[in-house]
C-alpha cells in the first residue's frame, strides 16, 4: 500500500494563502504522525508558532544537544534547494565542511541533508500553488553563512533530519562569535559539568545566561565531551 505523504492542498492563484493555514498545519501534523519525519515535528506541526511565540519550543541545552545529535558539523552553507520526492516536500542543504564531531568528514568535503518543507510556494502544472509548508521554529539556511549544527538522526522512512531542538541546534557565526536564533538562551541552563575538566574560557562561557559565544570554545568543549564520554561517565549531566 502506498503510504507516501500527500502534499498540502494546492490553492488557486490569487487566493489568500493565510486562509489555508489551519488545514495545512493539520496535514503536517498528520504527515508527521504517519511517517515519523522528525523528532518533535508533530508538536510543531500542530501549533503554528509565530516568531513572538518561539518560547513554545521545548528548550534544549548543550548536554541534550550533544546526547541527541547524530552528527555535529561546522562549515559554510554552499547550496540550498527544495523539491518534492515521493510526495514529500523538502529543503536540501549542502555544506562545505570545516570539521565534524561524531562522524568523520574530510575538510572541504561536501555534506548534504534534507529537512521537511519547501523554501517557497511552488506553481503546479494545473496553475495552482503548493504552499511552502514552512514551520516557524525550524532552522533556515542561507548560502554563504558559516554554521555549526547538531543534527538528529535521519528519520527511518523519509531520511530527513533537522537540528536538535529545531533552530536551537543551528549556530550561525558572526566573525568568531556563534549564536542560535534564540541568542543562546537556555543553552547552558539545567546542565552541570565537573569544574575540574573546564578551562577558564569554558567556565566563563558556561556562566553566560544568553548571548553569542566564542565558536572555537564551544566546539572544543563539545569535541572533548564526545571524545572523553563526559555524558556517559557523568562528568556532564
Buried (B, 14 or more C-beta within 10 A) or exposed (E): EEEBBEBBEBBEEEEEEEEBEEEBBEBBBBBBEEBBBBBBBBBBBBBBBEEEEBEEBEBBBBBBBBBBBEBBBBBBBBEBEBEBEEEBBBBBBBBBBBEBBBEEBEEEEEBEBBBBBBBEBBEEEEEBBBBBBBBBBBBBBEEEBBBBBBBBEBBEBBEBBBBBBBBBBBBBBEEEBBBBBBEBBBBBEEBEBEEEBBEEBBEEBBEEEBEBBBBEBBBBBBBBBBEEEBBEEEBBE
